[in-house]
Amino acid sequence: MVYLSSALAILMAIFALFIRMKAAKRPVNAKKIILPPVFMSTGALMFLFPVFRLTAMEVLEAVTVGLLFSILLIKTSNFEIKDDQIFLKRSRAFVIILIGLLIIRIIAKLILSTTIDVGELSGMFFLLAFAMIVPWRVSMFLQYQKLKQSFNNGLK
């Protein structure tokens, strides 16, 4: 089960990289920034089932690691204005960080799966990802709004 979920994580990461590269070719808007964490939040329904429930310490650990990882994503996500529209800047560091995070995730999963139940581990990794994505997207949204406002003020 751990190996299958790791293989799926690798496929999802490759998919995310392609989506990210493709998205950099199109202008961004507030919806494109805000909606991914909203859609991801439905995954929290997993906690309705006892097998996925976590202790307070597991929640704290997962959220703390997610928040720390979000710093890397925040630092490598910047916007630029091209042709009077706002685009996400391409960053080689972002790709390297995503691959690095994936490797860390797989290694951690392999190590932790020997001591933590698969259901609890799944819940922890969901929380880690959510705690990583939400601050990153909030930061992106604030940066986008600031750039949009300064651009609009420059046109007046």
N, CA, C and O atoms as a GROMACS GRO file, in nm:
protein
  624
    1MET      N    1   0.082  -0.119   0.000
    1MET     CA    2   0.000   0.000   0.000
    1MET      C    3   0.087   0.127   0.000
    1MET      O    4   0.057   0.223  -0.070
    2VAL      N    5   0.194   0.125   0.078
    2VAL     CA    6   0.284   0.241   0.086
    2VAL      C    7   0.351   0.264  -0.049
    2VAL      O    8   0.367   0.378  -0.092
    3TYR      N    9   0.392   0.156  -0.115
    3TYR     CA   10   0.460   0.169  -0.244
    3TYR      C   11   0.363   0.219  -0.352
    3TYR      O   12   0.400   0.299  -0.437
    4LEU      N   13   0.240   0.170  -0.346
    4LEU     CA   14   0.139   0.214  -0.443
    4LEU      C   15   0.111   0.363  -0.425
    4LEU      O   16   0.105   0.437  -0.524
    5SER      N   17   0.094   0.407  -0.301
    5SER     CA   18   0.066   0.549  -0.277
    5SER      C   19   0.186   0.635  -0.314
    5SER      O   20   0.169   0.748  -0.359
    6SER      N   21   0.307   0.583  -0.296
    6SER     CA   22   0.427   0.658  -0.337
    6SER      C   23   0.434   0.670  -0.488
    6SER      O   24   0.472   0.775  -0.541
    7ALA      N   25   0.399   0.564  -0.558
    7ALA     CA   26   0.397   0.568  -0.704
    7ALA      C   27   0.293   0.669  -0.752
    7ALA      O   28   0.317   0.743  -0.848
    8LEU      N   29   0.178   0.671  -0.687
    8LEU     CA   30   0.075   0.768  -0.724
    8LEU      C   31   0.121   0.911  -0.694
    8LEU      O   32   0.090   1.003  -0.770
    9ALA      N   33   0.194   0.929  -0.586
    9ALA     CA   34   0.247   1.061  -0.553
    9ALA      C   35   0.344   1.108  -0.660
    9ALA      O   36   0.344   1.226  -0.696
   10ILE      N   37   0.426   1.019  -0.712
   10ILE     CA   38   0.519   1.054  -0.819
   10ILE      C   39   0.443   1.095  -0.945
   10ILE      O   40   0.477   1.195  -1.009
   11LEU      N   41   0.340   1.020  -0.979
   11LEU     CA   42   0.259   1.055  -1.097
   11LEU      C   43   0.189   1.189  -1.078
   11LEU      O   44   0.182   1.270  -1.170
   12MET      N   45   0.137   1.212  -0.959
   12MET     CA   46   0.070   1.340  -0.931
   12MET      C   47   0.169   1.455  -0.937
   12MET      O   48   0.135   1.564  -0.984
   13ALA      N   49   0.290   1.434  -0.890
   13ALA     CA   50   0.392   1.539  -0.894
   13ALA      C   51   0.429   1.572  -1.038
   13ALA      O   52   0.443   1.690  -1.073
   14ILE      N   53   0.445   1.472  -1.120
   14ILE     CA   54   0.476   1.495  -1.262
   14ILE      C   55   0.362   1.572  -1.327
   14ILE      O   56   0.385   1.666  -1.404
   15PHE      N   57   0.239   1.533  -1.296
   15PHE     CA   58   0.121   1.601  -1.348
   15PHE      C   59   0.120   1.748  -1.302
   15PHE      O   60   0.092   1.838  -1.381
   16ALA      N   61   0.150   1.771  -1.175
   16ALA     CA   62   0.152   1.907  -1.120
   16ALA      C   63   0.258   1.993  -1.188
   16ALA      O   64   0.236   2.111  -1.214
   17LEU      N   65   0.374   1.934  -1.216
   17LEU     CA   66   0.480   2.008  -1.285
   17LEU      C   67   0.435   2.051  -1.425
   17LEU      O   68   0.459   2.164  -1.467
   18PHE      N   69   0.371   1.959  -1.498
   18PHE     CA   70   0.323   1.993  -1.632
   18PHE      C   71   0.216   2.102  -1.625
   18PHE      O   72   0.216   2.195  -1.705
   19ILE      N   73   0.126   2.090  -1.530
   19ILE     CA   74   0.020   2.191  -1.514
   19ILE      C   75   0.082   2.326  -1.481
   19ILE      O   76   0.042   2.429  -1.536
   20ARG      N   77   0.179   2.325  -1.391
   20ARG     CA   78   0.245   2.450  -1.350
   20ARG      C   79   0.314   2.515  -1.469
   20ARG      O   80   0.304   2.636  -1.488
   21MET      N   81   0.385   2.437  -1.549
   21MET     CA   82   0.456   2.492  -1.664
   21MET      C   83   0.358   2.545  -1.769
   21MET      O   84   0.382   2.649  -1.831
   22LYS      N   85   0.248   2.473  -1.787
   22LYS     CA   86   0.147   2.517  -1.882
   22LYS      C   87   0.076   2.643  -1.832
   22LYS      O   88   0.046   2.733  -1.910
   23ALA      N   89   0.051   2.649  -1.701
   23ALA     CA   90  -0.018   2.765  -1.642
   23ALA      C   91   0.066   2.891  -1.653
   23ALA      O   92   0.011   3.000  -1.662
   24ALA      N   93   0.196   2.877  -1.653
   24ALA     CA   94   0.285   2.994  -1.662
   24ALA      C   95   0.271   3.064  -1.797
   24ALA      O   96   0.314   3.178  -1.812
   25LYS      N   97   0.214   2.997  -1.894
   25LYS     CA   98   0.196   3.055  -2.026
   25LYS      C   99   0.068   3.138  -2.036
   25LYS      O  100   0.048   3.210  -2.134
   26ARG      N  101  -0.018   3.127  -1.935
   26ARG     CA  102  -0.145   3.198  -1.935
   26ARG      C  103  -0.148   3.299  -1.821
   26ARG      O  104  -0.085   3.279  -1.717
   27PRO      N  105  -0.221   3.409  -1.841
   27PRO     CA  106  -0.231   3.506  -1.732
   27PRO      C  107  -0.307   3.446  -1.612
   27PRO      O  108  -0.392   3.358  -1.628
   28VAL      N  109  -0.273   3.494  -1.494
   28VAL     CA  110  -0.340   3.444  -1.374
   28VAL      C  111  -0.452   3.540  -1.335
   28VAL      O  112  -0.456   3.655  -1.378
   29ASN      N  113  -0.542   3.489  -1.254
   29ASN     CA  114  -0.645   3.572  -1.194
   29ASN      C  115  -0.671   3.519  -1.053
   29ASN      O  116  -0.619   3.414  -1.015
   30ALA      N  117  -0.749   3.591  -0.978
   30ALA     CA  118  -0.773   3.555  -0.838
   30ALA      C  119  -0.834   3.415  -0.826
   30ALA      O  120  -0.797   3.340  -0.736
   31LYS      N  121  -0.924   3.380  -0.915
   31LYS     CA  122  -0.987   3.248  -0.908
   31LYS      C  123  -0.885   3.136  -0.923
   31LYS      O  124  -0.891   3.036  -0.851
   32LYS      N  125  -0.794   3.152  -1.015
   32LYS     CA  126  -0.694   3.048  -1.039
   32LYS      C  127  -0.602   3.029  -0.919
   32LYS      O  128  -0.544   2.922  -0.900
   33ILE      N  129  -0.588   3.133  -0.839
   33ILE     CA  130  -0.503   3.124  -0.721
   33ILE      C  131  -0.579   3.063  -0.604
   33ILE      O  132  -0.526   2.980  -0.530
   34ILE      N  133  -0.703   3.104  -0.587
   34ILE     CA  134  -0.781   3.064  -0.469
   34ILE      C  135  -0.844   2.925  -0.479
   34ILE      O  136  -0.851   2.854  -0.379
   35LEU      N  137  -0.888   2.886  -0.596
   35LEU     CA  138  -0.966   2.762  -0.609
   35LEU      C  139  -0.893   2.632  -0.575
   35LEU      O  140  -0.955   2.544  -0.515
   36PRO      N  141  -0.764   2.614  -0.609
   36PRO     CA  142  -0.702   2.485  -0.576
   36PRO      C  143  -0.711   2.443  -0.428
   36PRO      O  144  -0.746   2.328  -0.401
   37PRO      N  145  -0.682   2.531  -0.331
   37PRO     CA  146  -0.698   2.488  -0.192
   37PRO      C  147  -0.844   2.463  -0.154
   37PRO      O  148  -0.874   2.379  -0.069
   38VAL      N  149  -0.935   2.537  -0.217
   38VAL     CA  150  -1.077   2.514  -0.190
   38VAL      C  151  -1.116   2.375  -0.236
   38VAL      O  152  -1.183   2.302  -0.164
   39PHE      N  153  -1.073   2.338  -0.356
   39PHE     CA  154  -1.103   2.204  -0.407
   39PHE      C  155  -1.036   2.096  -0.322
   39PHE      O  156  -1.093   1.991  -0.295
   40MET      N  157  -0.914   2.125  -0.282
   40MET     CA  158  -0.840   2.027  -0.201
   40MET      C  159  -0.904   2.007  -0.064
   40MET      O  160  -0.893   1.900  -0.005
   41SER      N  161  -0.971   2.109  -0.014
   41SER     CA  162  -1.030   2.100   0.120
   41SER      C  163  -1.132   1.989   0.132
   41SER      O  164  -1.160   1.942   0.243
   42THR      N  165  -1.189   1.946   0.021
   42THR     CA  166  -1.286   1.836   0.027
   42THR      C  167  -1.220   1.707   0.076
   42THR      O  168  -1.288   1.617   0.125
   43GLY      N  169  -1.089   1.698   0.062
   43GLY     CA  170  -1.016   1.581   0.111
   43GLY      C  171  -1.024   1.566   0.262
   43GLY      O  172  -1.000   1.457   0.315
   44ALA      N  173  -1.058   1.673   0.331
   44ALA     CA  174  -1.072   1.667   0.477
   44ALA      C  175  -1.187   1.575   0.518
   44ALA      O  176  -1.196   1.536   0.634
   45LEU      N  177  -1.274   1.542   0.425
   45LEU     CA  178  -1.382   1.448   0.456
   45LEU      C  179  -1.328   1.311   0.497
   45LEU      O  180  -1.399   1.230   0.557
   46MET      N  181  -1.201   1.286   0.464
   46MET     CA  182  -1.140   1.159   0.504
   46MET      C  183  -1.143   1.142   0.655
   46MET      O  184  -1.147   1.030   0.705
   47PHE      N  185  -1.141   1.254   0.727
   47PHE     CA  186  -1.135   1.247   0.873
   47PHE      C  187  -1.268   1.206   0.936
   47PHE      O  188  -1.276   1.188   1.057
   48LEU      N  189  -1.371   1.190   0.854
   48LEU     CA  190  -1.497   1.136   0.905
   48LEU      C  191  -1.481   0.988   0.940
   48LEU      O  192  -1.556   0.934   1.021
   49PHE      N  193  -1.384   0.924   0.879
   49PHE     CA  194  -1.360   0.782   0.901
   49PHE      C  195  -1.252   0.762   1.007
   49PHE      O  196  -1.145   0.823   0.997
   50PRO      N  197  -1.277   0.680   1.106
   50PRO     CA  198  -1.183   0.662   1.218
   50PRO      C  199  -1.041   0.624   1.176
   50PRO      O  200  -0.946   0.661   1.244
   51VAL      N  201  -1.025   0.550   1.068
   51VAL     CA  202  -0.892   0.504   1.027
   51VAL      C  203  -0.798   0.621   0.993
   51VAL      O  204  -0.676   0.606   1.001
   52PHE      N  205  -0.854   0.736   0.957
   52PHE     CA  206  -0.773   0.851   0.917
   52PHE      C  207  -0.754   0.954   1.029
   52PHE      O  208  -0.678   1.049   1.013
   53ARG      N  209  -0.820   0.935   1.141
   53ARG     CA  210  -0.814   1.034   1.249
   53ARG      C  211  -0.678   1.037   1.315
   53ARG      O  212  -0.610   0.935   1.327
   54LEU      N  213  -0.639   1.158   1.357
   54LEU     CA  214  -0.505   1.181   1.410
   54LEU      C  215  -0.511   1.229   1.555
   54LEU      O  216  -0.611   1.284   1.601
   55THR      N  217  -0.400   1.206   1.625
   55THR     CA  218  -0.387   1.262   1.759
   55THR      C  219  -0.349   1.409   1.744
   55THR      O  220  -0.310   1.454   1.636
   56ALA      N  221  -0.362   1.484   1.853
   56ALA     CA  222  -0.326   1.626   1.850
   56ALA      C  223  -0.179   1.644   1.812
   56ALA      O  224  -0.145   1.738   1.740
   57MET      N  225  -0.094   1.557   1.860
   57MET     CA  226   0.049   1.568   1.829
   57MET      C  227   0.076   1.541   1.681
   57MET      O  228   0.159   1.609   1.620
   58GLU      N  229   0.007   1.446   1.622
   58GLU     CA  230   0.024   1.417   1.479
   58GLU      C  231  -0.024   1.536   1.395
   58GLU      O  232   0.038   1.570   1.294
   59VAL      N  233  -0.134   1.598   1.436
   59VAL     CA  234  -0.183   1.716   1.366
   59VAL      C  235  -0.079   1.828   1.374
   59VAL      O  236  -0.047   1.891   1.274
   60LEU      N  237  -0.028   1.851   1.494
   60LEU     CA  238   0.073   1.956   1.515
   60LEU      C  239   0.197   1.931   1.430
   60LEU      O  240   0.250   2.023   1.368
   61GLU      N  241   0.245   1.807   1.427
   61GLU     CA  242   0.363   1.773   1.348
   61GLU      C  243   0.340   1.796   1.200
   61GLU      O  244   0.422   1.858   1.132
   62ALA      N  245   0.227   1.748   1.148
   62ALA     CA  246   0.198   1.760   1.005
   62ALA      C  247   0.182   1.906   0.965
   62ALA      O  248   0.234   1.948   0.862
   63VAL      N  249   0.110   1.983   1.044
   63VAL     CA  250   0.087   2.124   1.012
   63VAL      C  251   0.218   2.203   1.020
   63VAL      O  252   0.244   2.288   0.935
   64THR      N  253   0.300   2.174   1.119
   64THR     CA  254   0.428   2.244   1.132
   64THR      C  255   0.518   2.218   1.012
   64THR      O  256   0.576   2.311   0.957
   65VAL      N  257   0.530   2.094   0.971
   65VAL     CA  258   0.614   2.061   0.855
   65VAL      C  259   0.555   2.125   0.729
   65VAL      O  260   0.630   2.177   0.646
   66GLY      N  261   0.424   2.122   0.714
   66GLY     CA  262   0.359   2.185   0.599
   66GLY      C  263   0.387   2.334   0.592
   66GLY      O  264   0.416   2.388   0.485
   67LEU      N  265   0.378   2.401   0.707
   67LEU     CA  266   0.405   2.545   0.712
   67LEU      C  267   0.550   2.575   0.676
   67LEU      O  268   0.579   2.673   0.606
   68LEU      N  269   0.642   2.492   0.724
   68LEU     CA  270   0.784   2.512   0.691
   68LEU      C  271   0.808   2.493   0.542
   68LEU      O  272   0.880   2.572   0.480
   69PHE      N  273   0.748   2.389   0.483
   69PHE     CA  274   0.763   2.366   0.340
   69PHE      C  275   0.700   2.478   0.258
   69PHE      O  276   0.748   2.510   0.149
   70SER      N  277   0.593   2.538   0.309
   70SER     CA  278   0.525   2.645   0.234
   70SER      C  279   0.619   2.764   0.212
   70SER      O  280   0.606   2.836   0.113
   71ILE      N  281   0.711   2.784   0.302
   71ILE     CA  282   0.806   2.896   0.289
   71ILE      C  283   0.885   2.883   0.159
   71ILE      O  284   0.909   2.982   0.090
   72LEU      N  285   0.925   2.760   0.127
   72LEU     CA  286   0.999   2.738   0.002
   72LEU      C  287   0.915   2.774  -0.119
   72LEU      O  288   0.964   2.836  -0.214
   73LEU      N  289   0.789   2.734  -0.117
   73LEU     CA  290   0.701   2.763  -0.230
   73LEU      C  291   0.673   2.913  -0.241
   73LEU      O  292   0.669   2.969  -0.350
   74ILE      N  293   0.654   2.977  -0.127
   74ILE     CA  294   0.628   3.122  -0.126
   74ILE      C  295   0.747   3.197  -0.184
   74ILE      O  296   0.730   3.290  -0.263
   75LYS      N  297   0.868   3.157  -0.146
   75LYS     CA  298   0.989   3.226  -0.192
   75LYS      C  299   1.013   3.211  -0.342
   75LYS      O  300   1.078   3.296  -0.403
   76THR      N  301   0.960   3.105  -0.402
   76THR     CA  302   0.988   3.079  -0.543
   76THR      C  303   0.869   3.112  -0.634
   76THR      O  304   0.873   3.081  -0.753
   77SER      N  305   0.765   3.173  -0.580
   77SER     CA  306   0.648   3.209  -0.661
   77SER      C  307   0.638   3.361  -0.670
   77SER      O  308   0.611   3.430  -0.572
   78ASN      N  309   0.660   3.410  -0.789
   78ASN     CA  310   0.654   3.554  -0.814
   78ASN      C  311   0.577   3.580  -0.942
   78ASN      O  312   0.566   3.494  -1.030
   79PHE      N  313   0.524   3.701  -0.950
   79PHE     CA  314   0.446   3.740  -1.067
   79PHE      C  315   0.521   3.846  -1.146
   79PHE      O  316   0.611   3.913  -1.096
   80GLU      N  317   0.482   3.858  -1.273
   80GLU     CA  318   0.536   3.961  -1.359
   80GLU      C  319   0.426   4.009  -1.453
   80GLU      O  320   0.329   3.938  -1.479
   81ILE      N  321   0.443   4.129  -1.501
   81ILE     CA  322   0.344   4.184  -1.595
   81ILE      C  323   0.403   4.174  -1.735
   81ILE      O  324   0.513   4.222  -1.762
   82LYS      N  325   0.326   4.111  -1.823
   82LYS     CA  326   0.363   4.100  -1.965
   82LYS      C  327   0.239   4.132  -2.047
   82LYS      O  328   0.131   4.081  -2.018
   83ASP      N  329   0.254   4.214  -2.145
   83ASP     CA  330   0.142   4.248  -2.233
   83ASP      C  331   0.018   4.291  -2.155
   83ASP      O  332  -0.094   4.250  -2.185
   84ASP      N  333   0.039   4.374  -2.054
   84ASP     CA  334  -0.069   4.429  -1.971
   84ASP      C  335  -0.148   4.322  -1.895
   84ASP      O  336  -0.263   4.344  -1.858
   85GLN      N  337  -0.086   4.207  -1.873
   85GLN     CA  338  -0.150   4.102  -1.794
   85GLN      C  339  -0.050   4.046  -1.694
   85GLN      O  340   0.071   4.061  -1.711
   86ILE      N  341  -0.102   3.984  -1.589
   86ILE     CA  342  -0.017   3.931  -1.482
   86ILE      C  343   0.004   3.782  -1.505
   86ILE      O  344  -0.090   3.704  -1.521
   87PHE      N  345   0.132   3.744  -1.505
   87PHE     CA  346   0.171   3.605  -1.524
   87PHE      C  347   0.254   3.558  -1.405
   87PHE      O  348   0.321   3.637  -1.339
   88LEU      N  349   0.249   3.429  -1.380
   88LEU     CA  350   0.336   3.369  -1.280
   88LEU      C  351   0.472   3.349  -1.346
   88LEU      O  352   0.481   3.290  -1.454
   89LYS      N  353   0.578   3.397  -1.282
   89LYS     CA  354   0.713   3.381  -1.337
   89LYS      C  355   0.755   3.235  -1.331
   89LYS      O  356   0.729   3.165  -1.233
   90ARG      N  357   0.819   3.192  -1.435
   90ARG     CA  358   0.876   3.057  -1.434
   90ARG      C  359   0.999   3.057  -1.344
   90ARG      O  360   1.076   3.153  -1.342
   91SER      N  361   1.015   2.949  -1.269
   91SER     CA  362   1.128   2.941  -1.178
   91SER      C  363   1.184   2.800  -1.178
   91SER      O  364   1.114   2.703  -1.149
   92ARG      N  365   1.311   2.789  -1.212
   92ARG     CA  366   1.376   2.657  -1.207
   92ARG      C  367   1.382   2.607  -1.064
   92ARG      O  368   1.373   2.487  -1.038
   93ALA      N  369   1.398   2.700  -0.972
   93ALA     CA  370   1.404   2.662  -0.830
   93ALA      C  371   1.274   2.595  -0.786
   93ALA      O  372   1.275   2.503  -0.705
   94PHE      N  373   1.161   2.641  -0.841
   94PHE     CA  374   1.033   2.583  -0.803
   94PHE      C  375   1.028   2.435  -0.841
   94PHE      O  376   0.984   2.352  -0.762
   95VAL      N  377   1.072   2.404  -0.961
   95VAL     CA  378   1.072   2.265  -1.007
   95VAL      C  379   1.164   2.181  -0.919
   95VAL      O  380   1.128   2.070  -0.878
   96ILE      N  381   1.281   2.233  -0.889
   96ILE     CA  382   1.376   2.161  -0.804
   96ILE      C  383   1.318   2.141  -0.664
   96ILE      O  384   1.332   2.034  -0.606
   97ILE      N  385   1.252   2.244  -0.612
   97ILE     CA  386   1.191   2.233  -0.479
   97ILE      C  387   1.079   2.131  -0.479
   97ILE      O  388   1.068   2.050  -0.386
   98LEU      N  389   0.994   2.132  -0.582
   98LEU     CA  390   0.886   2.033  -0.588
   98LEU      C  391   0.940   1.890  -0.592
   98LEU      O  392   0.889   1.802  -0.525
   99ILE      N  393   1.043   1.870  -0.671
   99ILE     CA  394   1.103   1.736  -0.679
   99ILE      C  395   1.168   1.700  -0.545
   99ILE      O  396   1.155   1.586  -0.499
  100GLY      N  397   1.236   1.795  -0.484
  100GLY     CA  398   1.295   1.772  -0.352
  100GLY      C  399   1.191   1.738  -0.247
  100GLY      O  400   1.210   1.646  -0.167
  101LEU      N  401   1.080   1.812  -0.247
  101LEU     CA  402   0.972   1.784  -0.152
  101LEU      C  403   0.912   1.645  -0.175
  101LEU      O  404   0.878   1.575  -0.081
  102LEU      N  405   0.902   1.608  -0.301
  102LEU     CA  406   0.850   1.475  -0.333
  102LEU      C  407   0.944   1.366  -0.279
  102LEU      O  408   0.898   1.267  -0.222
  103ILE      N  409   1.072   1.384  -0.298
  103ILE     CA  410   1.169   1.286  -0.249
  103ILE      C  411   1.164   1.277  -0.097
  103ILE      O  412   1.164   1.168  -0.041
  104ILE      N  413   1.158   1.394  -0.031
  104ILE     CA  414   1.148   1.395   0.116
  104ILE      C  415   1.020   1.325   0.160
  104ILE      O  416   1.021   1.249   0.256
  105ARG      N  417   0.911   1.351   0.088
  105ARG     CA  418   0.782   1.290   0.123
  105ARG      C  419   0.788   1.138   0.112
  105ARG      O  420   0.740   1.066   0.200
  106ILE      N  421   0.846   1.090   0.004
  106ILE     CA  422   0.853   0.944  -0.017
  106ILE      C  423   0.942   0.880   0.088
  106ILE      O  424   0.906   0.776   0.145
  107ILE      N  425   1.057   0.939   0.115
  107ILE     CA  426   1.147   0.884   0.217
  107ILE      C  427   1.078   0.884   0.354
  107ILE      O  428   1.083   0.785   0.427
  108ALA      N  429   1.014   0.996   0.388
  108ALA     CA  430   0.943   1.004   0.517
  108ALA      C  431   0.832   0.902   0.525
  108ALA      O  432   0.811   0.840   0.630
  109LYS      N  433   0.761   0.884   0.415
  109LYS     CA  434   0.651   0.786   0.414
  109LYS      C  435   0.704   0.645   0.434
  109LYS      O  436   0.646   0.566   0.509
  110LEU      N  437   0.813   0.613   0.368
  110LEU     CA  438   0.870   0.479   0.383
  110LEU      C  439   0.918   0.455   0.526
  110LEU      O  440   0.901   0.346   0.580
  111ILE      N  441   0.978   0.555   0.586
  111ILE     CA  442   1.028   0.541   0.723
  111ILE      C  443   0.912   0.537   0.822
  111ILE      O  444   0.907   0.451   0.910
  112LEU      N  445   0.820   0.631   0.808
  112LEU     CA  446   0.710   0.642   0.904
  112LEU      C  447   0.607   0.530   0.893
  112LEU      O  448   0.538   0.499   0.990
  113SER      N  449   0.598   0.468   0.775
  113SER     CA  450   0.499   0.362   0.757
  113SER      C  451   0.530   0.238   0.841
  113SER      O  452   0.444   0.152   0.858
  114THR      N  453   0.651   0.229   0.892
  114THR     CA  454   0.684   0.115   0.978
  114THR      C  455   0.633   0.135   1.121
  114THR      O  456   0.620   0.038   1.196
  115THR      N  457   0.605   0.262   1.158
  115THR     CA  458   0.560   0.288   1.295
  115THR      C  459   0.422   0.352   1.304
  115THR      O  460   0.359   0.348   1.410
  116ILE      N  461   0.373   0.409   1.195
  116ILE     CA  462   0.242   0.475   1.196
  116ILE      C  463   0.150   0.402   1.098
  116ILE      O  464   0.191   0.367   0.987
  117ASP      N  465   0.027   0.380   1.140
  117ASP     CA  466  -0.074   0.314   1.057
  117ASP      C  467  -0.092   0.390   0.925
  117ASP      O  468  -0.082   0.513   0.922
  118VAL      N  469  -0.118   0.318   0.817
  118VAL     CA  470  -0.130   0.377   0.684
  118VAL      C  471  -0.240   0.483   0.680
  118VAL      O  472  -0.222   0.588   0.617
  119GLY      N  473  -0.352   0.459   0.745
  119GLY     CA  474  -0.462   0.555   0.747
  119GLY      C  475  -0.421   0.685   0.815
  119GLY      O  476  -0.446   0.794   0.763
  120GLU      N  477  -0.358   0.672   0.931
  120GLU     CA  478  -0.312   0.791   1.003
  120GLU      C  479  -0.204   0.865   0.922
  120GLU      O  480  -0.203   0.988   0.917
  121LEU      N  481  -0.117   0.789   0.860
  121LEU     CA  482  -0.012   0.850   0.778
  121LEU      C  483  -0.073   0.926   0.660
  121LEU      O  484  -0.026   1.034   0.625
  122SER      N  485  -0.176   0.869   0.601
  122SER     CA  486  -0.247   0.938   0.492
  122SER      C  487  -0.306   1.069   0.541
  122SER      O  488  -0.296   1.172   0.474
  123GLY      N  489  -0.367   1.066   0.658
  123GLY     CA  490  -0.423   1.187   0.715
  123GLY      C  491  -0.316   1.291   0.744
  123GLY      O  492  -0.336   1.410   0.721
  124MET      N  493  -0.202   1.245   0.794
  124MET     CA  494  -0.092   1.337   0.823
  124MET      C  495  -0.039   1.402   0.695
  124MET      O  496  -0.012   1.522   0.692
  125PHE      N  497  -0.023   1.323   0.590
  125PHE     CA  498   0.030   1.379   0.466
  125PHE      C  499  -0.071   1.472   0.399
  125PHE      O  500  -0.032   1.569   0.334
  126PHE      N  501  -0.202   1.443   0.414
  126PHE     CA  502  -0.302   1.535   0.364
  126PHE      C  503  -0.290   1.669   0.437
  126PHE      O  504  -0.288   1.775   0.374
  127LEU      N  505  -0.283   1.663   0.569
  127LEU     CA  506  -0.271   1.786   0.648
  127LEU      C  507  -0.143   1.862   0.614
  127LEU      O  508  -0.144   1.984   0.604
  128LEU      N  509  -0.034   1.789   0.598
  128LEU     CA  510   0.094   1.850   0.560
  128LEU      C  511   0.077   1.927   0.429
  128LEU      O  512   0.117   2.043   0.418
  129ALA      N  513   0.019   1.861   0.330
  129ALA     CA  514   0.001   1.925   0.198
  129ALA      C  515  -0.092   2.046   0.208
  129ALA      O  516  -0.066   2.150   0.147
  130PHE      N  517  -0.200   2.032   0.284
  130PHE     CA  518  -0.296   2.141   0.297
  130PHE      C  519  -0.232   2.260   0.370
  130PHE      O  520  -0.252   2.375   0.331
  131ALA      N  521  -0.155   2.230   0.475
  131ALA     CA  522  -0.088   2.336   0.552
  131ALA      C  523   0.023   2.400   0.470
  131ALA      O  524   0.068   2.510   0.501
  132MET      N  525   0.068   2.333   0.365
  132MET     CA  526   0.170   2.388   0.277
  132MET      C  527   0.104   2.474   0.169
  132MET      O  528   0.155   2.582   0.135
  133ILE      N  529  -0.006   2.428   0.116
  133ILE     CA  530  -0.070   2.495   0.002
  133ILE      C  531  -0.146   2.621   0.044
  133ILE      O  532  -0.141   2.721  -0.028
  134VAL      N  533  -0.215   2.617   0.156
  134VAL     CA  534  -0.297   2.732   0.195
  134VAL      C  535  -0.212   2.859   0.216
  134VAL      O  536  -0.245   2.962   0.157
  135PRO      N  537  -0.106   2.857   0.297
  135PRO     CA  538  -0.027   2.981   0.312
  135PRO      C  539   0.039   3.024   0.180
  135PRO      O  540   0.052   3.143   0.152
  136TRP      N  541   0.080   2.927   0.101
  136TRP     CA  542   0.140   2.958  -0.028
  136TRP      C  543   0.041   3.033  -0.118
  136TRP      O  544   0.076   3.134  -0.178
  137ARG      N  545  -0.081   2.982  -0.125
  137ARG     CA  546  -0.182   3.044  -0.210
  137ARG      C  547  -0.229   3.178  -0.153
  137ARG      O  548  -0.257   3.270  -0.229
  138VAL      N  549  -0.237   3.190  -0.022
  138VAL     CA  550  -0.272   3.319   0.039
  138VAL      C  551  -0.164   3.422   0.005
  138VAL      O  552  -0.195   3.535  -0.031
  139SER      N  553  -0.039   3.381   0.016
  139SER     CA  554   0.072   3.470  -0.019
  139SER      C  555   0.065   3.510  -0.166
  139SER      O  556   0.085   3.626  -0.201
  140MET      N  557   0.038   3.412  -0.252
  140MET     CA  558   0.026   3.440  -0.395
  140MET      C  559  -0.087   3.539  -0.421
  140MET      O  560  -0.072   3.633  -0.499
  141PHE      N  561  -0.200   3.517  -0.354
  141PHE     CA  562  -0.315   3.605  -0.374
  141PHE      C  563  -0.283   3.748  -0.332
  141PHE      O  564  -0.316   3.843  -0.403
  142LEU      N  565  -0.220   3.763  -0.216
  142LEU     CA  566  -0.184   3.897  -0.168
  142LEU      C  567  -0.084   3.964  -0.262
  142LEU      O  568  -0.096   4.083  -0.292
  143GLN      N  569   0.013   3.888  -0.309
  143GLN     CA  570   0.112   3.941  -0.404
  143GLN      C  571   0.045   3.980  -0.535
  143GLN      O  572   0.076   4.084  -0.593
  144TYR      N  573  -0.047   3.896  -0.581
  144TYR     CA  574  -0.122   3.923  -0.705
  144TYR      C  575  -0.204   4.052  -0.690
  144TYR      O  576  -0.202   4.138  -0.778
  145GLN      N  577  -0.275   4.063  -0.577
  145GLN     CA  578  -0.360   4.181  -0.555
  145GLN      C  579  -0.275   4.308  -0.550
  145GLN      O  580  -0.314   4.411  -0.606
  146LYS      N  581  -0.161   4.301  -0.485
  146LYS     CA  582  -0.071   4.416  -0.474
  146LYS      C  583  -0.020   4.458  -0.612
  146LYS      O  584  -0.018   4.576  -0.646
  147LEU      N  585   0.023   4.360  -0.692
  147LEU     CA  586   0.073   4.389  -0.826
  147LEU      C  587  -0.039   4.443  -0.915
  147LEU      O  588  -0.018   4.536  -0.993
  148LYS      N  589  -0.156   4.385  -0.904
  148LYS     CA  590  -0.270   4.429  -0.984
  148LYS      C  591  -0.307   4.573  -0.949
  148LYS      O  592  -0.335   4.654  -1.037
  149GLN      N  593  -0.307   4.604  -0.820
  149GLN     CA  594  -0.340   4.739  -0.776
  149GLN      C  595  -0.236   4.840  -0.823
  149GLN      O  596  -0.271   4.948  -0.871
  150SER      N  597  -0.109   4.805  -0.810
  150SER     CA  598  -0.004   4.898  -0.854
  150SER      C  599  -0.008   4.914  -1.006
  150SER      O  600   0.019   5.023  -1.057
  151PHE      N  601  -0.040   4.808  -1.079
  151PHE     CA  602  -0.051   4.816  -1.225
  151PHE      C  603  -0.168   4.906  -1.264
  151PHE      O  604  -0.156   4.991  -1.352
  152ASN      N  605  -0.283   4.886  -1.197
  152ASN     CA  606  -0.401   4.966  -1.226
  152ASN      C  607  -0.380   5.113  -1.190
  152ASN      O  608  -0.428   5.202  -1.261
  153ASN      N  609  -0.308   5.139  -1.082
  153ASN     CA  610  -0.278   5.276  -1.044
  153ASN      C  611  -0.182   5.341  -1.143
  153ASN      O  612  -0.188   5.462  -1.166
  154GLY      N  613  -0.094   5.261  -1.201
  154GLY     CA  614   0.001   5.312  -1.301
  154GLY      C  615  -0.067   5.352  -1.431
  154GLY      O  616  -0.018   5.437  -1.504
  155LEU      N  617  -0.181   5.288  -1.459
  155LEU     CA  618  -0.255   5.320  -1.582
  155LEU      C  619  -0.335   5.450  -1.568
  155LEU      O  620  -0.368   5.512  -1.669
  156LYS      N  621  -0.364   5.491  -1.446
  156LYS     CA  622  -0.447   5.612  -1.426
  156LYS      C  623  -0.367   5.736  -1.438
  156LYS      O  624  -0.420   5.846  -1.424
   0.00000   0.00000   0.00000
